[in-house]
Amino acid sequence: MSKQSNLPKPPSAYSDFITRFPKLGQAWDLLAEGGKEGPLDERTARLVKLAIAIGALKEGAVHASVRKALAIGITLEELEQVVALSAGTLGLPSAVAAHTWVKETKAGGKGHGD
């Protein structure tokens, strides 16, 4: 988990939950570590995770993915391309919603910690 140090601090709601349920936090960390095993580099994995969050229409996960992607140097244009690619599968309304979530996070609004 050494790469976690350069990632932004999670929102206080997450920290509060993990403090209350530490074993769930440990399990979450193990899931994250297990997903890193394989040939994808960190940058590609971050974009894939964003695409999954968009496809599942998980607003909180989109915000987290954007924060983490920006922290490792992925550009807004790259993030927006992932959103644009989702339009053909999810439809325009869902893609517009995801684009709003990306822009909110980039602007420092929702999903930027507390």
C-alpha positions as CSV (number, residue, x, y, z in Angstrom):
1,M,0.0,0.0,0.0
2,S,3.0,2.3,-0.4
3,K,1.4,4.1,-3.3
4,Q,-1.5,5.2,-1.1
5,S,0.7,8.0,0.4
6,N,0.4,10.2,-2.7
7,L,-3.4,9.8,-2.9
8,P,-5.7,12.5,-1.4
9,K,-7.2,12.0,2.0
10,P,-10.6,10.3,1.9
11,P,-13.7,12.1,3.0
12,S,-14.4,12.2,6.7
13,A,-17.5,10.0,6.3
14,Y,-15.2,7.2,5.1
15,S,-12.7,7.7,7.9
16,D,-15.5,7.8,10.5
17,F,-17.0,4.5,9.1
18,I,-13.6,2.8,9.1
19,T,-12.9,4.0,12.7
20,R,-16.2,2.5,13.7
21,F,-15.7,-0.8,11.7
22,P,-11.9,-1.4,11.5
23,K,-12.2,-4.9,10.2
24,L,-14.3,-3.7,7.2
25,G,-11.5,-1.2,6.6
26,Q,-8.9,-4.0,6.6
27,A,-11.0,-6.1,4.3
28,W,-11.4,-3.1,1.9
29,D,-7.6,-2.6,1.9
30,L,-7.1,-6.3,1.0
31,L,-9.6,-6.1,-1.8
32,A,-7.8,-3.0,-3.2
33,E,-4.4,-4.8,-3.0
34,G,-5.8,-7.9,-4.7
35,G,-7.1,-5.9,-7.6
36,K,-3.6,-4.5,-8.2
37,E,-2.2,-7.9,-9.1
38,G,-1.9,-8.1,-12.8
39,P,-0.4,-6.5,-15.9
40,L,-2.2,-3.1,-15.8
41,D,-0.1,-0.1,-14.7
42,E,-1.5,2.2,-12.1
43,R,-2.7,4.8,-14.6
44,T,-4.6,2.3,-16.7
45,A,-6.1,0.7,-13.6
46,R,-7.3,4.1,-12.4
47,L,-9.1,4.8,-15.7
48,V,-10.6,1.4,-15.7
49,K,-11.9,1.9,-12.1
50,L,-13.4,5.2,-13.2
51,A,-15.1,3.5,-16.1
52,I,-16.5,0.8,-13.8
53,A,-17.8,3.5,-11.4
54,I,-19.4,5.4,-14.2
55,G,-21.0,2.2,-15.6
56,A,-22.4,1.3,-12.2
57,L,-23.7,4.9,-11.8
58,K,-22.0,5.1,-8.4
59,E,-21.5,8.8,-7.8
60,G,-19.3,8.5,-4.7
61,A,-17.1,6.0,-6.5
62,V,-16.8,8.4,-9.5
63,H,-15.8,11.2,-7.1
64,A,-13.2,9.0,-5.4
65,S,-11.8,7.7,-8.8
66,V,-11.5,11.3,-10.1
67,R,-9.7,12.5,-6.9
68,K,-7.2,9.5,-7.1
69,A,-6.7,9.9,-10.9
70,L,-5.9,13.6,-10.6
71,A,-3.5,12.8,-7.8
72,I,-1.4,10.6,-10.0
73,G,-1.4,13.0,-12.9
74,I,-4.2,11.8,-15.1
75,T,-5.6,14.9,-16.9
76,L,-9.1,16.2,-17.0
77,E,-9.2,15.5,-20.7
78,E,-8.4,11.8,-20.1
79,L,-11.1,11.6,-17.5
80,E,-13.6,13.2,-19.8
81,Q,-12.8,10.8,-22.6
82,V,-13.7,7.9,-20.3
83,V,-17.1,9.7,-19.7
84,A,-17.5,10.2,-23.4
85,L,-16.8,6.5,-24.1
86,S,-19.6,5.6,-21.7
87,A,-22.3,7.4,-23.6
88,G,-22.7,4.7,-26.2
89,T,-23.3,2.1,-23.6
90,L,-25.1,4.0,-20.9
91,G,-26.9,6.6,-22.9
92,L,-26.6,10.3,-23.0
93,P,-28.4,11.2,-19.7
94,S,-26.1,8.9,-17.7
95,A,-23.0,10.2,-19.4
96,V,-24.1,13.8,-18.7
97,A,-24.6,12.8,-15.0
98,A,-21.1,11.3,-14.9
99,H,-19.6,14.3,-16.6
100,T,-21.2,16.5,-13.9
101,W,-19.7,14.3,-11.2
102,V,-16.2,14.6,-12.8
103,K,-16.5,18.4,-13.1
104,E,-17.7,18.7,-9.5
105,T,-14.8,16.8,-8.2
106,K,-12.2,18.6,-10.4
107,A,-13.6,22.0,-9.2
108,G,-13.1,20.9,-5.6
109,G,-16.8,20.5,-4.9
110,K,-18.5,17.2,-4.0
111,G,-16.3,14.3,-3.2
112,H,-13.3,16.4,-2.2
113,G,-13.0,15.3,1.4
114,D,-14.4,17.5,4.1
